[in-house]
């Protein structure tokens, strides 16, 4: 049986003479072109959006933006690979009108327009809001660690630098002692010649100066760490199959529950989620044009100060409570079973005993911020309690410490105990993990190509814009012509 036969390579054919004939009506290239054509590149602040009367004409930034959006949607991010696409990919030829910029020009566009790229993403979020693609009922906030364009070996902490400096000083002392011993030893007993030792000492002293200067830089940087390749990258703990500690950025997102579209994002150098919840929800509400909304997140966002800010600003939080690691010997005497009486400002224990307010406890958190907690206890009530061993192992009795934002936490806890709260908690992963799963594990974008926080933000804007455009096209499906008309 013969194989399926193709066309003869020497056969003359009448191919379409118009490049537009190669692009289907529902091709995503037409959506990209329609959206970018609707943007005011000058207002957005793109470089070369305004041309000069003299000199060599630059490349149109709108065409370069189309090239990058198409590339990120099709897992092509390298400037050299994008240049190759302009020579062989018919869809890219259509977008670029057969213009072939060099790889340096393509790379410089992304580097020089980091801030305008973030504005383009914001403009598309506003477009989605105008066309009813956001449900405006439930937001989901989450963050993920994305590797920086730097190795963890290029990040130096104060502790590691001090250890390296001490090791170098120890070696210098050893070689100095050996140099002195060589002066008194016989010629055939010396292990190294004085000239060789002098050369080693010179090299060690140069390294000592480098580490000494590096230690000064670390101390000037709040005594934490410095990165010599990407100055904004930090050590962060990753999940999944990544390294435990690596040079990363923390990408925070807020996603609408209706179509899993990303409303806004932020690239942070902070390794934890502190402060992200009120920041992301407020920017999302601003884009959506609402004053009240519900938001859900994982227990990493369970922070009294952040939740209190959200509740005050009209955001109803659905966040699971962090497990209490100081549980009582018997679960019946867990802290959650101690009832707070707001009128009398006291706690009622499971045995009915009153634990009155005693004093204010001041402490500092990991970021050296002062926190004040109210402390409640009654030594005499605990001393005569028959179930004291079930409640606490402390000799002075049970002590309850109340956060100044405990009222907001109690409201969130009671909300999570309802059927609606449990349902929303289950839906959270479906909403906010969807973009991360697509971008990191299907598209493979697990590491940035750019460096510094500003340029990384611009690159992430392209990633999320490509994702949102793809989602919108899937939403419209057979109505791609309506989508193109809506963008124009």
C-alpha positions in Angstrom: 0.0 0.0 0.0 1.5 3.4 -1.0 2.0 6.2 1.5 0.0 9.4 1.4 1.4 11.5 -1.4 2.2 15.2 -1.1 2.6 17.8 -3.8 5.6 17.8 -6.1 8.1 20.4 -5.0 8.7 21.4 -8.6 4.9 21.8 -9.4 4.0 25.4 -10.2 1.0 26.6 -8.2 -1.1 29.8 -8.1 -0.6 30.9 -4.5 -2.5 33.8 -3.0 -0.8 37.1 -3.9 -2.1 38.9 -0.8 -0.5 38.2 2.6 -3.9 38.7 4.2 -5.3 35.6 2.5 -3.1 33.4 4.6 -4.6 34.6 7.9 -8.0 33.1 8.8 -10.8 35.5 10.0 -10.7 34.0 13.5 -6.9 34.0 13.9 -5.7 35.5 17.1 -3.3 37.7 15.1 -6.3 39.7 14.0 -7.3 40.2 17.7 -3.8 41.3 18.7 -3.6 43.7 15.8 -7.0 45.1 16.6 -6.2 45.7 20.2 -2.8 47.3 19.7 -4.2 49.5 16.9 -6.7 50.9 19.4 -4.0 52.0 21.8 -2.6 55.5 21.9 1.1 54.7 22.0 2.1 58.3 22.7 -0.2 58.6 25.8 1.1 55.3 27.1 4.6 56.6 26.9 6.2 54.3 24.4 9.7 55.2 23.2 9.7 56.4 19.5 5.9 56.8 19.6 6.6 60.3 18.3 9.0 60.5 15.4 11.4 63.3 14.4 11.5 65.0 11.1 15.2 64.2 10.7 17.4 61.1 11.2 16.8 57.5 10.5 13.1 56.4 11.0 12.6 54.0 14.0 10.5 50.9 14.1 6.9 51.4 14.9 6.4 50.5 18.7 2.9 49.2 17.9 4.4 46.6 15.5 7.0 45.7 18.1 4.3 45.3 20.8 2.3 43.0 18.4 5.4 40.9 17.9 6.0 40.5 21.6 2.4 39.7 22.5 2.3 37.0 19.7 5.6 35.6 20.9 4.6 35.3 24.5 1.4 33.6 23.5 3.3 31.0 21.5 6.1 30.5 24.1 8.7 32.5 22.1 10.4 35.1 24.3 14.0 35.3 23.1 14.8 38.3 20.9 16.8 36.1 18.5 14.0 33.6 18.2 11.5 36.4 17.6 13.7 37.7 14.9 13.8 34.2 13.3 9.9 34.2 13.5 9.8 37.3 11.4 11.6 35.5 8.5 9.7 32.2 8.5 6.3 32.6 10.3 3.5 33.8 8.0 1.4 35.0 11.0 4.3 37.1 12.2 5.0 38.4 8.7 1.3 39.5 8.6 1.6 41.3 12.0 4.9 42.9 11.1 4.0 43.6 7.5 7.2 41.7 6.5 9.4 44.1 8.5 12.5 42.2 10.0 14.0 44.1 12.9 17.3 42.9 14.3 17.4 41.1 17.6 19.0 44.0 19.4 16.2 46.3 18.4 13.6 43.7 19.6 15.4 43.3 22.9 15.7 47.0 23.5 12.0 47.5 23.0 11.2 45.3 26.0 14.0 46.9 28.0 13.1 50.5 27.2 9.3 50.3 27.6 8.9 48.5 30.9 6.5 51.1 32.4 4.4 51.5 29.3 4.0 47.8 29.1 2.4 47.8 32.5 0.0 50.5 31.3 -1.0 48.4 28.4 -2.0 45.6 30.7 -4.0 48.0 32.8 -5.7 49.3 29.7 -6.8 45.8 28.7 -8.2 45.2 32.2 -10.2 48.3 31.9 -11.4 47.1 28.4 -12.5 43.8 30.0 -14.4 45.7 32.7 -16.2 47.8 30.1 -17.4 44.7 28.2 -18.7 42.9 31.2 -16.0 40.1 31.4 -15.6 40.6 35.2 -18.2 39.2 37.6 -17.4 41.8 40.3 -18.5 39.4 43.0 -15.5 37.5 44.2 -11.8 38.1 43.9 -9.0 35.6 44.5 -5.5 36.8 45.6 -2.4 34.7 45.4 1.3 34.9 44.8 4.0 32.8 43.2 7.7 32.8 43.2 9.4 33.2 39.8 13.1 32.8 39.4 15.1 35.8 38.6 17.7 36.0 35.8 20.4 35.4 38.3 21.9 32.5 40.3 21.5 32.1 44.0 25.3 32.0 44.1 25.2 35.7 43.2 23.3 36.7 46.3 25.3 37.2 49.5 24.0 37.4 53.0 25.7 39.0 55.9 26.2 35.7 57.7 27.8 34.0 54.6 30.0 37.0 53.9 31.3 37.2 57.5 32.1 33.5 57.3 34.0 33.9 54.0 35.9 36.9 55.4 36.8 34.9 58.5 38.0 32.0 56.4 40.2 34.3 54.3 41.7 36.0 57.4 42.5 32.5 58.8 44.3 31.5 55.6 46.3 34.8 55.6 47.4 34.1 59.2 48.5 30.6 58.2 50.5 31.7 55.3 52.1 34.5 57.3 53.2 32.0 59.9 54.5 29.7 57.2 56.5 32.6 55.8 58.1 33.3 59.2 58.9 29.6 59.7 60.6 29.5 56.3 63.1 32.1 57.5 64.3 29.8 60.2 63.9 26.5 58.4 66.5 24.8 56.3 66.3 25.4 52.6 65.2 21.8 51.8 62.5 21.9 54.6 60.5 24.8 53.2 57.2 23.6 51.6 56.7 26.8 49.4 59.1 29.4 48.3 58.8 32.9 49.7 57.9 34.2 46.3 55.0 31.7 46.0 53.7 32.6 49.4 53.9 36.3 48.7 51.8 35.7 45.5 49.2 33.7 47.5 49.0 36.4 50.1 48.5 39.1 47.5 45.6 37.1 46.0 44.0 36.6 49.5 44.3 40.2 50.4 42.5 41.2 47.2 39.7 38.8 48.1 39.6 40.2 51.6 39.1 43.7 50.2 36.3 42.5 48.0 34.5 40.7 50.8 35.1 43.7 53.1 33.5 46.0 50.6 30.6 43.6 50.1 30.0 43.5 53.8 29.7 47.3 53.9 27.2 47.2 51.1 25.1 44.6 53.0 25.2 46.7 56.2 24.1 49.7 54.1 21.2 47.6 52.7 19.6 47.2 56.1 22.0 44.4 56.9 20.1 41.8 54.9 21.6 40.7 51.6 22.8 42.0 48.2 22.6 40.6 44.7 25.5 41.5 42.4 23.8 40.5 39.1 20.2 41.5 39.6 20.2 44.0 42.5 16.4 43.6 43.1 16.4 39.8 43.3 16.2 38.2 46.8 16.4 34.7 48.3 12.9 33.2 48.4 11.5 29.8 49.2 9.8 28.2 46.2 7.1 25.5 46.1 6.7 22.8 43.6 9.7 21.3 41.9 11.9 24.3 42.3 14.9 24.7 44.6 14.1 25.4 48.2 16.0 28.7 48.1 16.7 30.7 45.0 17.0 34.2 43.5 13.4 35.1 42.9 10.6 37.7 42.6 7.2 37.4 44.3 4.5 37.9 41.7 1.1 38.8 43.3 -2.1 38.6 41.3 -5.8 39.3 41.8 -8.2 37.3 39.6 -11.9 37.6 39.0 -14.0 34.5 39.6 -16.2 34.8 36.5 -13.8 34.1 33.7 -10.5 33.6 35.6 -9.2 36.8 34.1 -6.3 38.6 35.9 -7.4 42.1 37.0 -4.0 43.3 38.2 -0.7 42.1 39.5 2.4 43.3 41.3 6.0 42.1 41.2 7.4 42.3 44.7 10.8 41.8 46.2 9.2 40.8 49.6 9.5 37.1 50.1 6.2 36.8 52.0 2.6 38.0 51.4 2.5 40.7 54.1 0.7 43.8 52.9 -0.3 42.2 49.5 -4.0 41.5 50.3 -5.2 45.1 50.9 -2.9 46.4 48.1 -4.2 44.0 45.4 -7.9 44.2 46.4 -7.9 48.0 46.4 -6.4 48.2 42.9 -8.8 45.6 41.7 -11.8 47.6 43.1 -10.5 50.7 41.5 -10.3 49.0 38.1 -13.8 47.4 38.6 -15.3 50.6 39.8 -16.8 49.1 42.9 -16.6 50.0 46.6 -17.5 46.6 48.1 -16.5 43.1 47.1 -15.6 39.7 48.5 -12.0 38.3 48.4 -10.5 34.9 49.1 -6.9 33.8 49.6 -4.9 31.0 51.3 -3.8 31.0 54.9 -0.6 32.8 54.0 -2.6 36.0 53.9 -4.1 35.4 57.3 -2.7 38.6 58.9 -4.7 40.7 61.4 -3.5 44.0 60.1 -4.1 43.3 56.5 -7.5 41.7 57.1 -8.6 44.7 59.3 -7.6 47.1 56.4 -9.6 45.1 53.9 -12.7 44.9 56.2 -12.5 48.6 56.8 -12.4 49.4 53.1 -15.4 47.2 52.2 -13.7 43.9 51.3 -15.2 40.9 52.9 -12.4 38.4 53.5 -12.7 34.6 53.1 -9.3 33.3 54.4 -8.7 30.1 56.3 -7.3 30.4 59.8 -3.7 29.5 60.5 -3.4 26.5 62.7 -2.8 27.3 66.3 0.6 25.8 67.2 0.2 26.4 70.9 -2.7 24.1 71.4 -3.7 23.0 74.9 -3.0 19.4 76.0 -6.8 18.7 75.6 -8.5 20.1 72.4 -11.5 21.1 74.5 -9.4 23.8 76.1 -8.0 25.2 72.8 -7.9 29.0 72.5 -10.8 29.0 70.2 -13.0 27.7 73.1 -12.2 30.8 75.2 -15.0 33.3 74.6 -14.3 37.0 74.6 -16.6 39.4 76.4 -16.2 42.8 74.7 -18.3 44.8 77.3 -16.2 43.6 80.3 -13.0 43.2 78.2 -12.3 39.7 79.5 -12.1 36.1 78.4 -14.4 33.3 79.7 -12.6 29.9 79.8 -14.4 26.6 79.1 -14.8 26.1 82.9 -16.7 29.5 83.2 -13.8 31.3 84.9 -13.1 34.9 84.1 -9.7 35.9 82.7 -9.5 39.7 83.1 -7.2 42.1 81.2 -3.9 42.6 82.9 -1.4 44.6 80.8 -0.2 45.5 77.3 2.5 43.3 75.7 4.8 45.1 73.3 6.8 43.0 70.8 8.5 43.4 67.4 7.7 41.2 64.4 10.2 40.0 61.8 10.2 43.4 60.1 11.0 45.2 63.4 7.5 46.7 63.5 6.1 47.2 67.0 2.9 45.3 67.8 0.8 45.6 71.0 -1.2 42.8 72.4 -3.6 42.7 75.4 -2.8 40.0 77.9 -5.5 38.2 80.0 -5.0 35.8 82.9 -6.0 34.9 86.4 -3.5 33.0 88.5 -5.9 32.3 91.4 -8.6 30.9 89.1 -6.2 28.6 87.3 -4.6 27.4 90.6 -7.9 25.9 91.9 -9.1 24.5 88.5 -9.5 20.7 88.6 -8.8 20.5 84.8 -5.7 22.7 84.8 -3.5 19.9 83.3 -5.8 19.6 80.4 -5.6 23.4 79.7 -2.0 24.4 80.2 1.5 23.1 81.3 2.5 26.6 82.6 3.1 26.9 86.3 1.4 30.3 86.4 -1.7 29.2 84.6 -3.3 29.9 81.2 -2.6 33.2 79.5 -4.5 34.6 76.5 -3.0 37.3 74.3 -5.3 39.3 72.1 -4.2 41.1 68.9 -5.5 44.7 68.3 -7.0 43.3 65.1 -8.6 40.3 66.6 -12.1 41.6 66.0 -11.5 41.5 62.2 -10.0 38.0 62.5 -13.0 36.9 64.5 -15.4 38.2 61.8 -13.3 36.3 59.1 -13.3 33.1 61.2 -17.1 33.2 61.7 -17.6 33.9 58.0 -15.4 30.9 57.1 -17.4 28.6 59.3 -20.5 29.1 57.2 -21.4 26.9 54.2 -20.8 29.9 51.9 -17.3 30.3 53.3 -16.5 26.7 52.9 -17.7 26.8 49.3 -15.6 29.9 48.4 -12.6 28.4 50.0 -12.8 25.3 47.7 -13.4 27.6 44.7 -10.2 29.6 45.4 -7.9 27.1 43.7 -10.0 26.9 40.6 -9.9 30.7 40.3 -6.4 31.9 41.1 -4.4 28.8 40.4 -5.6 28.6 36.8 -3.4 31.4 35.5 -0.3 30.2 37.4 -0.9 26.6 36.2 -1.2 27.8 32.6 1.7 30.2 32.6 4.3 28.3 34.6 3.6 24.7 33.9 2.0 24.7 30.4 3.7 27.7 28.8 6.9 27.1 30.8 7.5 30.7 32.0 9.3 29.9 35.3 12.2 32.3 35.0 12.5 35.9 33.9 14.7 37.0 31.1 15.0 40.7 32.3 16.7 42.1 35.4 15.7 44.7 38.0 12.2 45.0 39.4 11.0 47.6 36.8 12.0 45.6 33.8 10.7 42.3 35.3 7.4 44.0 35.8 7.3 45.0 32.1 8.1 41.4 31.1 5.4 40.0 33.5 2.9 42.5 31.9 3.5 40.8 28.5 3.0 37.3 30.1 -0.3 38.2 31.8 -1.5 40.3 28.8 -0.9 37.3 26.5 -2.8 35.0 29.0 -5.8 37.4 29.2 -6.0 37.9 25.5 -6.1 34.1 25.0 -8.8 33.8 27.6 -10.9 36.5 26.0 -10.6 34.8 22.6 -11.7 31.5 24.2 -14.7 33.3 25.8 -15.8 34.7 22.4 -15.0 31.4 20.6 -17.1 31.6 17.3 -17.6 35.3 17.7 -14.1 36.4 16.9 -15.4 39.0 14.5 -17.5 40.6 17.3 -14.4 40.6 19.5 -12.3 42.4 16.8 -15.0 45.0 16.3 -15.3 45.5 20.1 -11.6 46.3 20.2 -11.5 48.8 17.4 
